Amino acid sequence: MITILCPDNNWTERNYSIDIIFTEFLAIEYQLKRQDGLRNYEIILTNKNKLIIQDHFFSNFNADLEYLNINNLPDDIQFTRNRFLPENDIPIIYGTSEFKIKERSSDTKEIVCGIDIFASVFFMLTRWEEYVCEEKDQLQRFSGKSSIAFKNNFLHRPVVNEYCEFLWNMLVFLGIEAKRKPRIFTPYLTHDVDYILKWYNFYTSMRALVADIIKKGSLKAFFYNMSDYFKTKLKKKEDPFDTFDYLMDISELHGLNSHFFFMSDFSTRSSIGYKLSHPFVGNLMHKITSRGHYIGFHPGLKTYDNPENWKKELDYLQSFSPQKILSGRQHCLQFEVPTTWQIWNDLGMEWDSSLSYDDEPGFRTGSCYTYSVFNFLKREKLRLKEKPLTIMDKSLVFHHNNLSNKQLEEIAKNLVANVKKYNGDFVLLWHNSCFDTYEWEKYKGIFIKIIESFNK
């Protein structure tokens, strides 16, 4: 068993980062000792070799939560290289590029690492950056383009996994005897069910057709959709949003299970596109269950900071679902750290997968591993797990609509490759409504290309 000596202040925060890395990611036994007056982290192996991780963050703050200030965000992030990195370089979120290997005696070695791995991991996983930044969009969301990761060109990289691998490589060099946790690349196909049918009823159908002209100003869209409406009503084709059998067929073809996250038509949610009492929904939920796929929760826009509304919607959805609901994602990725995590945790959910950006695909938490989340205001590790979302169809396509399909596929495939390299969890969100429509028809092939890349 290795021993980790840790400075005494901000103990809960330090302990969380160390526990995520060593217990959840590597599964290596260790004993953690807090030591008053210690300046840096010291990891001591059974052979007496030592790894010193310099502390460039938490030792600067004596009071609890004192670090939660916009002035303490990293700035002027540099990239560094050394022989133990899993990539060509790595961003220094906190710390310096200092790196030394020392011979302490004839048979013991010591590495001094200037990158503050533990503070950097804490920064990415907890998303406290989003709490101290007031810049939000009209739905009170923190945008990807506002993030430190995007501004410094590493949002497309799972940097937490890179830090973890970097740490492991140094420990291997120093002669660690423990074996790390084996992992395999695991894709998750998820589908937020915002609408069940495009031509749900006459009123919603006519409203959508009028919107093509009034809101979108597109006669092409109007005539396309008018034709589609009559073909569907004359039963010459399936409703364009009724892609549920197709999605389950694709999942099963690749040995996967789909997760369908349903909304609730309880009064706290406005403008939902269907009612749970509709026979189509009941039949669909039972079909999903009989085929071995999963039903999850997609809370509405008035829930992300309101546990009462959140619970009412969940309870109402649960009353219709043949499955126990334990997972899901916030509608429109509307999320507030750490408030929304605490709601999910307190109301008994096992995992959330909201943590990607609406405007940019990539690694919002820096991780492609599922991990236990942390409420930094309560200074408490929660039972809830975050399964980070890597790609949402709309963030990939609509925010990069100047790119060709081939270029979009390359963005997606590179993200898949980055997750594969670390044998992580790749979570894809593709709405059931994003296939056979005027806006999406030319992009629907990207979905298949992404799934095919899982096995290449």
C-alpha positions in Angstrom: 0.0 0.0 0.0 1.2 3.5 -0.9 1.2 6.4 1.6 0.1 9.9 0.6 1.1 12.8 2.8 -1.2 15.8 2.3 -1.1 19.4 3.5 -3.6 20.1 6.2 -5.8 22.9 4.9 -8.7 22.5 2.5 -8.6 18.9 3.5 -12.0 17.9 2.1 -11.2 19.2 -1.3 -7.8 17.6 -1.5 -9.2 14.3 -0.2 -11.9 14.3 -2.9 -9.4 14.7 -5.8 -7.1 12.1 -4.3 -9.9 9.6 -3.8 -11.3 10.0 -7.3 -7.9 9.4 -8.9 -6.7 6.6 -6.6 -10.0 4.8 -5.7 -12.4 5.4 -8.6 -10.1 5.7 -11.5 -7.0 3.6 -10.6 -8.5 1.4 -7.8 -5.2 1.5 -5.9 -5.1 1.1 -2.1 -3.5 3.9 -0.2 -3.4 5.5 3.2 -3.9 9.2 3.3 -2.3 11.2 6.1 -2.8 14.9 6.7 0.3 16.7 7.9 0.4 20.1 9.4 3.0 22.4 7.9 3.6 20.2 4.8 3.9 22.3 1.7 3.4 19.7 -1.1 1.9 16.3 -1.7 4.2 13.4 -1.1 3.4 9.9 -2.5 5.7 7.3 -0.9 5.9 3.8 -2.3 6.7 0.6 -0.4 10.2 0.7 -1.9 10.7 4.2 -0.4 10.7 5.9 -3.7 8.8 9.2 -3.6 6.7 11.4 -5.9 6.3 15.0 -4.9 3.4 16.9 -6.4 3.9 20.5 -5.8 0.9 22.4 -4.4 0.3 25.6 -6.3 -3.3 26.2 -5.3 -5.0 25.1 -2.0 -2.1 26.2 0.2 -2.8 29.7 -0.9 -6.2 29.8 0.9 -6.4 29.4 4.7 -10.2 29.7 5.0 -12.6 27.1 3.7 -14.1 28.1 0.3 -11.8 31.1 0.1 -10.7 29.8 -3.3 -14.2 30.4 -4.8 -13.4 33.6 -6.5 -13.2 34.5 -10.1 -9.7 36.0 -9.5 -8.5 32.5 -8.7 -9.3 31.0 -12.1 -6.2 29.9 -14.0 -5.0 32.4 -16.6 -2.3 32.2 -19.3 -2.3 28.4 -19.4 0.9 27.0 -20.8 1.5 23.5 -22.2 4.5 21.4 -21.2 6.2 18.2 -22.2 8.0 15.4 -20.4 8.7 11.8 -20.9 5.8 10.5 -18.8 3.0 12.2 -20.6 0.4 10.1 -22.5 0.2 12.9 -25.1 2.7 15.1 -26.8 2.0 17.8 -24.2 -0.4 18.7 -21.4 -2.0 21.9 -20.2 -0.8 23.3 -16.9 -4.1 24.4 -15.3 -2.4 25.0 -11.9 1.3 24.7 -11.4 4.5 25.0 -13.3 6.5 23.1 -15.9 9.1 22.1 -13.3 10.0 18.5 -13.5 13.0 16.7 -11.9 14.1 13.2 -11.3 16.5 12.8 -8.4 18.6 10.0 -7.0 17.9 10.2 -3.2 20.4 7.4 -2.5 22.0 4.6 -4.3 18.7 2.7 -4.4 15.9 5.2 -4.1 14.5 7.8 -6.5 12.4 10.9 -6.2 10.4 12.8 -8.8 9.4 16.4 -8.3 6.4 17.4 -10.5 5.5 21.1 -10.8 2.0 20.5 -12.2 -0.5 20.6 -9.4 -2.4 17.5 -10.6 -4.8 17.4 -7.7 -6.0 21.0 -7.9 -6.3 20.8 -11.7 -8.4 17.6 -11.4 -10.6 19.3 -8.8 -11.0 22.3 -11.0 -12.3 20.2 -13.9 -14.4 17.7 -12.1 -16.3 20.0 -9.8 -16.8 22.8 -12.4 -16.4 25.5 -9.7 -15.3 27.7 -12.7 -19.0 27.9 -13.7 -20.1 29.0 -10.2 -17.8 32.0 -10.0 -18.4 33.1 -13.6 -21.5 35.3 -14.1 -21.5 35.0 -17.8 -24.6 32.9 -18.7 -27.0 32.6 -21.7 -30.8 33.2 -21.7 -31.4 29.8 -20.1 -28.8 30.5 -17.4 -26.3 28.1 -18.9 -22.6 28.4 -18.9 -21.4 28.2 -22.5 -18.5 26.1 -23.8 -17.0 29.1 -25.5 -16.7 30.8 -22.1 -14.8 27.9 -20.5 -11.1 27.9 -19.7 -10.8 24.6 -21.7 -12.3 26.0 -24.9 -10.3 29.3 -24.7 -7.1 27.3 -24.3 -7.9 24.7 -26.8 -8.2 21.6 -24.7 -12.0 21.1 -24.5 -11.6 18.2 -27.0 -9.2 16.4 -24.7 -10.1 14.4 -21.5 -7.4 16.2 -19.6 -8.4 14.6 -16.2 -7.6 11.2 -17.7 -4.4 12.6 -19.1 -3.4 13.8 -15.7 -4.3 10.4 -14.2 -2.2 8.6 -16.8 0.7 10.9 -16.3 0.6 10.2 -12.6 0.4 6.5 -13.2 3.4 6.6 -15.5 5.5 8.3 -12.9 4.5 5.8 -10.3 5.4 2.9 -12.6 8.8 4.5 -13.2 9.3 4.7 -9.4 8.4 1.0 -9.1 4.8 0.8 -7.8 3.8 -2.8 -7.2 0.0 -2.3 -7.3 -2.0 -3.2 -10.4 -4.4 -0.6 -11.7 -8.1 -1.1 -12.4 -8.8 -2.7 -15.8 -11.1 -0.8 -18.0 -12.8 -1.2 -21.4 -14.2 1.3 -23.8 -17.9 1.6 -23.2 -20.3 3.5 -25.5 -23.7 4.8 -24.2 -26.4 5.7 -26.7 -28.8 8.2 -25.2 -31.9 9.8 -26.7 -33.7 12.8 -25.1 -37.4 12.4 -26.0 -38.5 16.1 -26.4 -41.2 15.0 -28.8 -42.7 11.6 -29.6 -44.4 12.6 -32.9 -43.8 15.5 -35.3 -47.5 15.4 -36.4 -48.8 14.8 -32.9 -52.2 16.4 -33.5 -53.9 18.8 -35.9 -53.2 21.9 -33.7 -49.5 21.3 -33.2 -49.1 20.2 -36.8 -50.6 23.4 -38.2 -48.6 25.5 -35.7 -45.3 23.9 -36.9 -46.2 24.5 -40.6 -47.0 28.1 -39.9 -43.8 28.5 -38.0 -41.9 27.4 -41.2 -43.1 30.6 -42.9 -43.4 33.1 -40.0 -40.4 32.2 -37.8 -38.1 30.5 -40.2 -39.1 32.3 -43.4 -38.6 29.2 -45.4 -41.0 28.2 -48.2 -38.8 25.2 -48.9 -39.3 24.0 -45.3 -43.0 24.7 -45.5 -43.6 22.6 -48.6 -41.3 19.8 -47.5 -43.2 19.5 -44.2 -46.6 19.9 -45.8 -45.8 17.0 -48.0 -44.4 15.0 -45.1 -47.6 15.7 -43.0 -49.9 14.3 -45.7 -47.7 11.3 -46.4 -47.7 10.5 -42.7 -51.5 11.0 -42.3 -52.1 8.8 -45.3 -49.8 6.2 -43.8 -47.4 6.3 -46.7 -44.5 6.7 -44.2 -43.8 6.7 -40.5 -43.9 9.9 -38.5 -40.4 11.5 -38.8 -40.0 11.5 -35.0 -41.1 7.9 -34.6 -37.6 6.5 -34.9 -37.7 4.5 -31.7 -37.6 1.0 -33.3 -34.9 2.2 -35.6 -32.8 3.4 -32.7 -33.3 0.2 -30.8 -32.4 -1.8 -33.9 -29.2 0.1 -34.3 -28.3 -0.4 -30.7 -29.0 -4.1 -30.8 -27.0 -4.5 -34.0 -24.0 -3.2 -32.2 -24.6 -5.0 -28.9 -25.7 -1.9 -27.1 -28.7 -0.7 -25.1 -30.4 2.7 -25.7 -31.3 5.0 -22.9 -34.5 7.0 -23.6 -35.0 10.0 -21.4 -38.6 11.1 -21.2 -40.1 14.4 -20.2 -43.1 14.8 -17.8 -46.2 16.7 -18.8 -46.8 17.8 -15.2 -47.8 21.5 -14.9 -44.3 22.6 -13.9 -43.2 22.0 -17.5 -44.4 24.2 -20.3 -44.5 23.4 -24.1 -43.8 19.7 -23.8 -44.6 18.0 -27.1 -46.7 15.1 -25.7 -48.7 13.7 -22.8 -47.6 10.7 -20.9 -51.1 9.4 -20.9 -51.1 9.2 -24.7 -51.5 5.5 -25.7 -48.4 5.9 -28.0 -46.2 6.7 -25.0 -47.5 3.7 -22.9 -47.0 1.3 -25.8 -43.5 2.8 -26.4 -42.4 2.5 -22.8 -43.4 -1.2 -22.7 -41.7 -1.9 -26.0 -38.5 -0.3 -24.7 -38.7 -2.4 -21.6 -39.5 -5.7 -23.4 -36.5 -5.2 -25.7 -34.1 -4.6 -22.8 -33.5 -0.9 -23.2 -33.8 1.8 -20.6 -36.2 4.6 -19.6 -34.8 7.7 -17.9 -35.8 11.2 -16.8 -35.5 14.4 -18.8 -36.5 17.2 -16.3 -37.9 20.4 -17.7 -36.6 23.9 -17.8 -38.1 24.9 -14.4 -36.4 22.1 -12.5 -32.6 22.7 -12.6 -32.6 24.8 -9.4 -36.0 23.8 -8.0 -36.2 20.4 -6.2 -39.9 20.6 -5.7 -40.7 21.0 -9.4 -38.0 18.4 -10.2 -39.6 15.8 -7.8 -43.1 16.4 -9.1 -42.0 15.8 -12.6 -40.1 12.6 -11.7 -43.0 11.2 -9.6 -45.4 11.8 -12.4 -43.2 10.2 -15.0 -42.5 7.3 -12.6 -46.3 6.7 -12.3 -46.3 5.8 -16.1 -43.0 4.0 -16.4 -42.7 0.2 -16.2 -39.1 0.7 -15.0 -37.6 2.3 -12.0 -36.1 5.5 -13.2 -32.5 6.1 -11.9 -30.8 8.1 -14.6 -31.3 10.9 -17.1 -30.3 14.4 -18.3 -31.6 18.0 -17.8 -33.6 19.4 -20.7 -31.5 21.7 -23.0 -28.5 20.8 -20.7 -29.8 23.5 -18.3 -27.6 22.9 -15.3 -26.3 24.9 -12.3 -23.3 23.5 -10.3 -23.5 22.3 -7.6 -27.3 22.9 -7.2 -28.6 20.5 -9.9 -26.2 17.7 -8.8 -27.5 18.0 -5.2 -31.1 17.7 -6.4 -30.4 14.6 -8.4 -28.5 13.1 -5.5 -31.1 13.9 -2.8 -34.0 12.5 -4.9 -32.3 9.1 -5.3 -30.9 9.1 -8.8 -27.9 7.0 -9.7 -26.4 9.0 -12.5 -26.8 12.1 -14.5 -25.4 12.8 -18.0 -26.0 16.6 -18.4 -22.4 17.7 -18.4 -21.6 18.7 -21.9 -22.0 22.2 -23.5 -24.9 23.2 -25.6 -22.6 25.1 -28.0 -19.6 22.8 -28.2 -19.0 19.0 -28.0 -16.2 17.8 -25.9 -15.1 17.1 -22.3 -16.8 19.7 -20.1 -15.6 17.9 -16.9 -12.3 16.9 -18.5 -13.2 13.2 -17.8 -14.3 10.3 -19.9 -14.8 8.2 -16.8 -18.0 8.1 -14.8 -17.2 9.6 -11.3 -18.8 10.6 -8.0 -19.6 14.3 -7.9 -18.7 16.9 -5.3 -20.9 19.7 -3.9 -18.1 22.3 -3.3 -20.5 24.6 -1.3 -21.4 21.8 1.2 -17.8 20.4 0.9 -19.3 16.9 0.4 -18.8 14.0 -2.0 -22.2 12.9 -3.2 -23.5 9.4 -3.9 -24.6 10.6 -7.4 -22.4 9.7 -10.4 -21.8 11.9 -13.4 -21.5 10.1 -16.7 -20.2 13.0 -18.8 -21.8 13.6 -22.2 -19.3 13.9 -25.0 -21.4 14.7 -28.1 -24.9 16.1 -28.4 -26.2 16.1 -32.0 -27.2 19.8 -31.9 -23.9 21.0 -30.4 -22.0 19.1 -33.1 -24.1 20.1 -36.1 -25.9 23.3 -35.6 -23.0 25.2 -34.0 -20.7 24.0 -36.7 -23.0 24.3 -39.7 -20.3 25.9 -41.8 -18.5 22.5 -41.9 -19.1 19.7 -44.3 -20.5 16.3 -43.1 -17.1 14.8 -43.5 -15.5 17.5 -41.3 -18.3 16.9 -38.7 -17.6 13.2 -38.8 -13.9 13.8 -38.2 -14.7 15.9 -35.1 -16.8 13.2 -33.7 -14.4 10.4 -34.6 -11.5 12.2 -32.9 -13.6 12.5 -29.7 -14.4 8.8 -29.9 -10.7 8.1 -30.4 -9.7 10.2 -27.4 -12.2 8.2 -25.2 -11.0 4.9 -26.6 -7.4 5.7 -25.8 -8.3 5.8 -22.1 -10.8 3.0 -22.2 -13.5 5.4 -21.1 -17.2 5.9 -21.3 -18.4 7.6 -24.5 -21.8 9.1 -24.2 -23.7 10.1 -27.3 -26.9 12.0 -27.3 -28.9 11.8 -30.5 -32.6 12.9 -30.3 -35.2 10.7 -31.8 -36.4 13.8 -33.6 -33.1 14.5 -35.4 -33.3 12.2 -38.5 -36.0 12.5 -41.1 -36.8 16.2 -41.0 -36.1 19.1 -43.3 -33.4 20.4 -41.0 -31.8 17.0 -40.2 -32.1 14.8 -43.2 -28.7 15.7 -44.6 -27.0 15.0 -41.2 -28.7 11.7 -40.2 -25.8 9.6 -41.7 -23.4 11.1 -39.1 -25.1 9.2 -36.4 -24.3 5.9 -38.1 -20.7 7.0 -38.8 -20.2 7.7 -35.1 -21.5 4.3 -34.0 -19.4 2.5 -36.7 -16.3 4.2 -35.3 -16.9 2.4 -31.9 -15.6 -0.8 -33.4 -12.7 0.6 -35.5 
